[in-house]
Structures are given as C-alpha cells and as structure tokens.
Amino acid sequence: MATLELNNVVKQFGQVEVIHDISLSVNDGELMVFVGPSGCGKSTMLRMIAGLEELTAGDIQIGGKKVDHLPPAKRGIAMVFQSYALYPHKDVRGNLGFALRHAGMPKAEVTQRVDAAADILGLGPLMKRRPSELSGGQRQRVAIGRAIVREPEVFLFDEPLSNLDAALRVHMRVEILKLHQRLKSTMIYVTHDQVEAMTLADRIAVFRDGVVEQCGTPLELYKNPANKFVAGFIGSPAMNFIDSNVVNGCAEHAGQAVINMPDGDSNHAKVSIGIRPEDVRVKPDGILSGTVQVYEHLGGEAYLHLLLQDDQNLVVRTDADSAYRIGDTVRFDVIDSKLHLFGENGVALPRQLTS
Amino acid sequence: MRSNPLSSMAIHGVLILYSALALFPLLLIAINSFKSKKGIFRDPTALPLGELYSTKGYQSVLANGDFPLYFGNSLTVTLISLVLILLLGAMAAHGLTEYRFKGNGLLGLYLILGIMVPIRLGTVALLELFVKLGLTNTLTALVLVYTAQGLPIAIFIFTEFLKSVSGEIKDSARIDGLSEYRIFFEVVLPLIRPVIATVAVFSMIPIWNDLWFPLILSPGEETRTVTLGIQQFIGQYTVNWSAVLAALTVAIVPVLIMYVIFSKQLIRGITAGAVKG
C-alpha cells in the first residue's frame, strides 16, 4: 500500500530519447492503466519503475521514499510479465515460493503465504504441476500469484493478458479487477488495449511518443479528451473526425452549419469535428446525409459506415432492428452537446453547449 | 503428420544404410579384437567363432599394467575440459546476450573466431609456450588446449540459443532479488540444459579421440592418454593388431557411457520444452 510518484522522468537509449520528462502520481490503492500504441514508452516507464531500466534523469518515489537507486527487489514492487516468465524447472509451489525462500523467510511462513495466494487464485489442485503442464490462463494465474505472495506495495502488470485468447482475456480481466478490489493495493497496468484500460482503470494515462497525452478517469477521457489522439484512442468504435471549414463562427459540413465555434474564437479557419458513433441520430428529416457503404450487424446493435458528400467517412451506431442496404442514402442529425472540436494542431477547443 | 508409406520406407532405407555404414568399422574392430593376428588377416570379416576365437589381444592389454593409468588420464582430461568448456562457454554466452556494453559484438566475434582457425596450426607456438611455463608432460597442458579448442563452438551455440530465451524470465528473477550470478546458475542454466547436453556430446568426442596433442605436449609415461597408450602396440616392424583392436574396443566403452548419459538428458530436455500449453 503506497503512493507512487514520478518526477520529471527522462529516459534515453543512446542518443534517442524515448521518455520526455514525464511527471505522474498514482494514489494509494489506485489502479492506474498506462495505455498507448506500441513504442509509446509505456513499457519502458514500467520497467523503470520496476528498476529494470535506469533513469536518465528525474526520480521515482514509492510511499514517499526515493527508490530509483535501489535494486528491483528492494523497491517493494512485484511484476507480472506478458510471457508469464515462470521458472520452467520448478513446479507451481516452487514458482510461488521462490522469491520468499530466496529472501530467507522461514519455511512455515512461506508455505502459509503460498497457500493463501493459491487459495485466492484457485491454484490449489495445480501445486505439483510444472508450467509446461498448465494452460495459458493457469500460467498467468501462477504469475499473478507469484506477485501476490511477496505482498508488494505496488503491483506492476506488463500487458499480462496479451498472450491469452479473447474469451480468456475477458475472464482474466474480471479476475484482476476482483483481485484489486480484494487486495486494495496500488497497481500499475500497462496495455495497448483501450477496452482493457476502460474497464480496469481507476485512472488512465494515455501515452504517445514518450509523453503522457492525458491522465484521468476513464469517463473524463471519454467525455473530455484533451486532444484528437486521446479522443481517437479511447472508445470503440473510434470517434469519427470530420474536417470542417469555419464560416461565420460556425463549423460547417457540406454547406450545413453543424456546430457553433466557442464564443470569441476567430483564430480557426479549419477544425475537426469529433463525433462518436453513438452520438448520431438517424432520422428522415436530419440535416446531414451520407451513403451506406458497409452495414455491420452485431445482434444487439448495428453500425453503418457512411460516405459523406465530400468523401469523408462516418461510422454511425443504429438500432438493432433497422435494416439498410448498401447504397442507401441515410439522413441523420448529430447531438450537438456531445460533439468535440479540435483545432488544426489536434488540441481540443472548449465547447459551447448551444446548437 | 501426413506420411506416404513409400517415402517413409525410402527415409528409413537411407537411415538404415547410413547406420550400417557408420557402425561397420566399429563392428569390425570389435569382431577382430576377439581374433588372433592370424585370424584377423585370414578372414577379416568372419565372426570370432571356433578356431578363430582368441582373447590374446585382451590378455596383452590387461597384462600391460599401465592401461588403467591411461584410462584415468583420458577421463580426467576429458571431464575437466568438458566442465570448463560448458561452464565458461555458457557464462560467456550469457554475458554476450544479456548485457549491453561497448564492444559487445566485437568481443562475440573474437570469441567465436576459433571456429574458423584450427588450433593445430598453433601447435609450435603452444609447445613453446608450455615449455616456458614448464607445463609439458602434464595433464594441465592438455586440459588448457582442449578447453581453448572447445570454447568457440560452445560459445557460438550457447549464444544462438540464449538469444531465443525470453528476457522477461531473467527480469523476473531480478525482481525476485537474485544476484546476477544466481540468475545465471539458477535460472539460465536449467533453461539451457538440453543445449548443454548437445554441446557436451560433440565437445567430448574429439577430446577423447585426440592423438595429436597428447603426442606432442604430454608423451611422458605418466601422462599418456588411451589413444597414445595404444600406440605402444604399433611397432616399427610389427604391429600387435589383436592388442590394438582390443584396446580400441575397450576405449570406446567410456565414451559410449558418457554419450548415453548426455543423450538421455538431451531427449528429456527436448520433450520437457515441447509440451506446450
């Protein structure tokens, strides 16, 4: 149980700077998710917290104590790896207890802690098996168990579910969430999957190219993305961006005024209008229209991929009981209050909640 | 796997042919070691039955009290060299693959350069060196030479294999608080056990069979190896073939035993890794 502070952390590999001056704090008991595309620096950041990579500049504090000069084992952390990283020549019990036995803990206490962790994760019947005799999900559970027995102050997860198949991934995601509610410990979870981030996180930090683009609760990020990158990354299907010209203080599309620009904002001649697929209402007298290119029906809901008049694309969510054919023209309105505006540099503009 | 009976037969045919080819000389040695010299030359391929049968060769080998010493020398040299090759080779490969440092690539290249340069080219220099060190007629000299001879290919193979081992398991051990040495001995070594067996098998055989270096560096009575010891039956004018063949047959046995030990490890290692979840 501890807070984690990153202060002005910089990391260079040779001449290449991969982490640019990141400062971030994780509260006690919080599950923070680092999310971003591959190569964005999220895993490097995690490895620096773990002590597997050295910092080029800045410092890291766990529970108010500076730890960046300490070896990994002394930082009060435990890490779960994507490839599970189990010791193949030890059975499950051996894997779970290895770190404790190595630290010189009395046998009885090791057994007790290992049994407790095995109990939490339902590993009881598997204790005598070797990693090669376990399924992917079981191996991941052993890897998590190995972290639990150490009773760390901070748990670090490095894409722990990426090697599992889709169904198991959803199941393990729920298990990790339950585990967090039960242990109430500080956790940092790295993933490239925004659904995992949205469902697990207390707060999400969105990484891109070595900087944190935005940090906040999943809903904050969903409702008020700070820029186009975060807006496009969070939410599935992704937000649509419509390039638009500003005429008389209004962002318009195909000659139709779509949304007012913020008061007094006359600096922008071109903006991107961000429209989530769920914020579009299809109706016969809608002011905008497009042609159906693809119609995806998922059972509970359906998505229309529309080609707008000026050759831009728009994905729209519709009712499950609607029926469209390719080539149909669809008229629709957008819900003004839920639109997003982004300037040409990608930064979100403050919104005006009038039509 | 799809298997056409015809192609499977062809494959087995080739394998059987090759096995026969490889085994034939060994069989010939073993058969003829149980014949008298006359028997060997009268009918080299006949089985040692009836009047051909003779244990004279074995008798003269056993009568020669030095053979246990030669065996001891060969075993000592082979085993010590093997341990050194495997330990140092694995350590070097681990260092080369695990740590980033300046000149890493160059050092790796330097260490495996020996694959391309036969160590025998340096025999004269080696002999001079050992004379100056006062190491001629010692087993130490042989151990040093064989270790140097075996290291390049061992490092090469270990490096290639270690490159494929996930770095996460070593990181995980680091987080568990293991020192770098213990990571090597407790995590990396068990992981590369099948490769260790492979390297052991083909490092061992050339050492056991070598005649060149014992002849040049350690020809003394006390330090003779088996291969050199056998030479005493080969005279300038007469060769005691029964004794030579008998000694050779006996000399095969220890290598065979070591091979069986390692190949068992080898197969166990392979199957342990192959059961995938």
Interface residues (C-beta under 8 A of the other chain):
Chain A: R47 A50 G51 L52 P71 P72 A73 K74 I77 A78 M79 F81 Q82 S83 A85 L86 Y87 P88 H89 F98 A99 H102 A103 R130 P131 S132 E133 L134 S135 G136 Q138 R139 R146 D158
Chain B: S166 E168 I169 D171 S172 A173 R174 I175 D176 G177 L178 R182 V187 P190 L191 A272 G273 V275 K276 G277
